[in-house]
Amino acid sequence: MTHPIIIDDTLLQQFLPKRSRSSQKGDFGHLLVVGGDYGMAGAVRMAAEAGARVGAGLVSVATRSEHLNLIQQGRPELMCHTAKKAKDLLPLVAKSNTVILGPGLGQDVWGRSLFKNILLTKQPLLVDADALNLLALRPQCSERWVLTPHPGEAARLLNVTVRDIQANRLAAAQAIQRCYGGICVLKGAGTLIVGGEKTWLCTAGNPGMATGGMGDVLSGVIGGLLAQGLSYEYAAAIGVYVHAKAGDYAATKQGERGLLAGDLINYLQAIINPV
């Protein structure tokens, strides 16, 4: 069996060159983040802001109407839309070229409806959080998505225990990719990216990143790279690495204990612009 490739700065230098002086926002994609049920506005806000910080040209959020003012006051560059009914979102989905589905989505009628309808569209998807839990209930296979489970979500996708996942993380990631297609990003200490032509391993990151919201930021990073035209495989591998390096930068400055997911966003821009 081929050993995973350890991700380093080489990928950033190869796939994130300096931009043309004649660039305009339409050159760098339109990312749409869908989710944020009641009490979970922060999840879509962090994912969307992370997508913008890694260079997506336009970033939209579709969420509960009660969250719109909160999100726009904190980050006015984001375009916010009410996700009242799933069918109302379809024109917005059609205008985007990448969709993140799942941060704060929930699993009630609202979340299930959004999940069902967005999976019928043709845009590249990043599927995370409760969208993964809903996928586990209705398994299907697609080559147009990146799945980003943590060990608990991975266990639900494979109908096994978390202990089974952690006992052989590579085998688990490979099994998810075989069952569901696309690219599997199995998060955790030593995040694995399986699918495409290669298998990748991220050795960056630290224990301070074991806190709520880190996955939302990662979703935004990968989604933002997908929106800019990177392949599923390289968006996932580079996104995982950039996210982990941001965590390491933040921990160096602030310490591991008490590190917050939002702290990473401040470092993404520097990392995504290699000298």
N, C-alpha and C positions, 0 to 999 in steps of 0.2 A: 504493500500500500504506500502511495506517495505521501510523504510528510507534508503538512500544511506549510505554506510560505509565510514567514514572519513579515508583517507589514512594517515598512519604514518610510522615511521621507522621500525615497525614490519615487514612489507613486505620486506624491504631490507634485514633484517637479515635472513628472512626465505628463500628467493629465490636467494640471492646473497652471497652464502657461500664463504669462502676462496678457492682458486683454488689449485688443486693438484700440487705437486712439479714436476710431470712428464708431465704437460700440454704442448701442442704445438698449434700453431696458427690454425691448422685445427679443433681443438676441439671447437672453438668459432665462427664458421660460416663465411660466405662470404656475405657481404652486398653490394648491387649495388644500386647506386643513379642515377636516370634518370631524366634529365631536363636541365635547364639552357639555354634557348633561348638567342638570342642576347641581351646583356646588363644585363643578369641575372646570370652571372657566380657565383656571391656571394651566391646565394640561394643553389646551389648544393654543393658548397665548404663548407658552414656552416653545411649543413645536413650531409655530408660525414665525416667531422671532428668530429662532435658530435657523430656519430656512432662509430668512432674509439676510442674516449675518454671514452665511456662507455663500451668498451671491445670487440667489434667485432674483430675477428681474422684477417680478410682481408676486405678492403673496396675499391670498385671500383666506378668510376664516368663515366657515359656516357653522353656526352654533345656535344655542337658545337665545331668543331675543333679549332676555334679561341680562345677558352677558355683554352685549354689544358696546355699551358705553364704557364699561369697565376696561375692556380690551383696548378700545380706541384711545381712551385717555392715557393709558400706560404706554401704548405704542402706536401713535397716529399714522405711521406709514402703512399699517396693515389695513386692508379693505375688509370690512365685516358685513356679513349677511345673515339674515334670519333663516334658520333651518327649521321651519314649522312643519312642512310636509316634504317627504322625499322627492316627489315629482317636481316640486318647485325648484329644487336644486339642479335639475338636469341641465338647464341652459348654462348655469355657472360651471358645472362640471365640464361641459362641452368647450368652454372658453379656456379651460386650464389644460396644461399638458402633463401634469402629475398630480395625484391626489394622495394625501395621507388620511387614512381612515382608522379611527380608533381611540385617539387620546381623549380620555374622559367620556367616551361614547355611552357607556352604560349598556345594560342588556334588557331594558324594558321595551315597550312597544315602539317608542321613538327611535331608540338605538337600533332595534331589529329592522325597522323599516328603512332607515338610512343605509344600513349594511346591505340589505337585500337589493336595493335599487342601484346603489353605486357599483356593486359587483357586476351589474348588467351592462355597465358602460365599457368603453374601450380604452380609457386612459391607463397609463402605467400607475400602479398602486403601491403604496407602502402600507402594510397591514400590521397594526400594533394593538396592544392592550385589549380592550373588550371586543374589538373586531376579531382578534385571534380566538377569544373564548367563544364567540358566535360561530366562527369558522369550525371550531372543534365540534360544535353541535351539528353542523351541516357541512361535512367535509367535501371539498371539491379541489380540483387541480387546475392550475393556470401557470403559464410561463410569463405573465405580465405583472408579476408582483414580487416584492421583497417582504418576507415575513420576519418579524423581529421579536421572537418570544424570549422571555426570561425562563428559568427552569420550571416554574410553576405552570406557565402557559404551554411550554413544550410538553410537559407531562399530560396536560389535557388534550393537546393535539394528537398525542400518541396513545392516550388512554393507559398510561403507566404511572408510576410514582415519581416524585421528584428525586428520590434516591436512585431510581433506575436511570434517570437522565444524567445525574452527576457521576454515576459510576463509569459511564463511557460517553462523554460529551460529544466526541466526534461521531460516534455511531448514531447517537440521537439526532444530531443535526443532519446527518446523511439520510436518516429514516424520514425525517420531516420533509426534506427536499424531495425524496422519492415519492412520498405520498401526496404532497401538495404542489410540487413544481416550483418554478421560479428560483429565488435565492433565499436561503435560510440563514439568518443571523442569530445564532444562539448566544445570548448575552450572558455575562458573568465574568468571573476571573479567568482571563484567557478567552475572550470572545472569539467565536469561530464563524467564518463565512463560508458556506457550502453552496455550490451550484456554479453554472458557467463552466469555464475551462479549468479552474484551479480551486484549491481549498486554501483559505487564508486563516492566519492566527494573529490576533492582536495581543502583544505582551505589555503594552502601555496600560495605564490606568492604575487605580489605587483603591484601598478599602473605604476611603471617604466618599466614594461614589455610590456606596450602598445605601441610597436614600431615595425617597419618593421624588418623582419627576425627572430622574435622569433618563429614563426611557423616552419620555416626551421630547427632550432635547435631542436625543439621538435620532428619533424619527424625523425631526425637522432638519437635521444636518443631512441625513441620507436623502430625504425628499428634496431638499434644496439642490443637491448635486444631480439628482435625477432630472429635475426640472431644467437644469442647464445642459442636458444632453449626454451626460455620462451614461454608460451602460449600466444595467442592473448590478452586475458583478462589481464593477469598479466604483460605482457610487456607494455600494454597501461597504466595500473594503476600505476605501478612503474615508468614508463617513465615520466608520467605527474608529479608525485611527485618529482622525481629527478630534472627535469627541473625547477619546481617552487622553490625548495629549492636553486638551483643554482642562480635563480633570486634574492632570498632573501639574499643570501650571498653577491652577487655582490652589491645589493643596500645598504647593511650595510657598505660595504667597500667604495663605491663610491657615494652613494646617488641615489635616484630614478630618478630624472630629468636628462636626458642625458644618461641614461643607454642604452647600445647597445647590440644587440643580441649576437654578438661575445664575449662580456664580460662574458657571462655565461659559455662558453666553458672552461674557465680557472678553473672553480670550479667543473665541472662534475666529474672529476677523484676522487677528495677527497670524494664526496658524494656517489659515486657508490662503494666505498670501506669502508663499515662500520667497525668500530673497533670491 
